[in-house]
């Protein structure tokens, strides 16, 4: 199996996982990325999934400086944790 075929199968598996395990919805195909939303622990996250299976959540950015509320910091912690766990699961998708 070629690397391209493996990436396509992993990408399809990632979309299925996002839909089924994380209630992903609102998928928009924008060429090299799919944009989507998902609900997790009472938060709604917007994210992107690239064709090479890299997932990014908008709220998972490193917050610098002071002045962030506890709610913003908690949202950021949850987003970073979720992004890391989903990326590990995507990387573990078996393609054969």
C-alpha positions as CSV (number, residue, x, y, z in Angstrom):
1,X,0.0,0.0,0.0
2,X,1.3,3.4,-0.9
3,X,1.9,6.2,1.6
4,X,-0.8,8.2,-0.1
5,X,-3.4,5.4,0.2
6,X,-2.4,5.0,3.9
7,X,-3.0,8.7,4.5
8,X,-6.4,8.7,2.8
9,X,-7.5,5.7,4.8
10,X,-6.2,7.3,8.1
11,X,-8.0,10.5,7.2
12,X,-11.3,8.7,6.6
13,X,-10.8,6.9,9.9
14,X,-10.1,10.2,11.6
15,X,-13.3,11.7,10.3
16,X,-15.3,8.7,11.4
17,X,-13.8,8.8,14.8
18,X,-14.5,12.5,15.2
19,X,-18.1,12.0,14.2
20,X,-18.8,8.9,16.3
21,X,-16.6,9.3,19.4
22,X,-16.6,13.1,19.8
23,X,-19.9,14.1,18.1
24,X,-18.1,16.0,15.4
25,X,-20.5,18.0,13.2
26,X,-20.6,20.8,10.6
27,X,-17.8,19.4,8.6
28,X,-16.7,21.8,5.8
29,X,-14.3,20.6,3.1
30,X,-12.0,23.5,2.3
31,X,-9.4,21.7,0.2
32,X,-6.4,20.8,2.3
33,X,-8.4,21.0,5.6
34,X,-11.8,20.0,7.0
35,X,-13.3,22.5,9.5
36,X,-15.6,21.1,12.1
37,X,-17.2,21.6,15.5
38,X,-17.4,19.2,18.4
39,X,-18.9,19.2,21.9
40,X,-16.8,18.0,24.9
41,X,-17.3,18.5,28.6
42,X,-19.8,21.2,28.0
43,X,-17.6,23.2,25.7
44,X,-18.0,23.6,21.9
45,X,-14.7,23.6,20.0
46,X,-14.0,24.5,16.5
47,X,-11.1,22.7,14.8
48,X,-9.4,21.7,11.6
49,X,-8.2,18.4,10.4
50,X,-5.6,18.5,7.7
51,X,-5.3,15.9,4.9
52,X,-2.1,14.6,6.6
53,X,-4.2,13.9,9.7
54,X,-3.1,16.8,12.0
55,X,-5.9,18.0,14.2
56,X,-5.9,21.5,15.7
57,X,-8.5,23.0,18.0
58,X,-8.8,26.8,17.9
59,X,-8.9,27.1,21.7
60,X,-5.7,25.0,22.2
61,X,-3.3,27.9,21.7
62,X,-0.7,28.8,24.3
63,X,-2.0,31.7,26.3
64,X,0.6,34.3,27.1
65,X,0.7,37.1,29.6
66,X,-1.7,37.9,32.4
67,X,-5.4,38.9,32.5
68,X,-7.0,35.6,31.5
69,X,-10.1,34.6,33.5
70,X,-10.3,31.2,35.2
71,X,-13.0,30.2,32.6
72,X,-10.7,31.1,29.7
73,X,-7.8,29.2,31.3
74,X,-10.0,26.1,32.0
75,X,-11.3,26.2,28.4
76,X,-7.7,26.3,27.2
77,X,-6.6,23.4,29.4
78,X,-9.4,21.2,28.3
79,X,-8.8,22.1,24.6
80,X,-5.1,21.3,24.8
81,X,-5.7,18.0,26.6
82,X,-8.4,17.1,24.1
83,X,-6.3,18.0,21.1
84,X,-3.4,15.9,22.3
85,X,-5.6,12.9,23.0
86,X,-7.4,13.0,19.7
87,X,-4.1,13.4,17.8
88,X,-2.7,10.3,19.7
89,X,-5.8,8.3,18.6
90,X,-5.5,9.5,15.0
91,X,-1.9,8.4,14.9
92,X,-2.9,5.0,16.3
93,X,-5.5,4.3,13.5
94,X,-4.5,1.1,11.8
95,X,-4.7,1.0,8.1
96,X,-4.3,-2.2,6.2
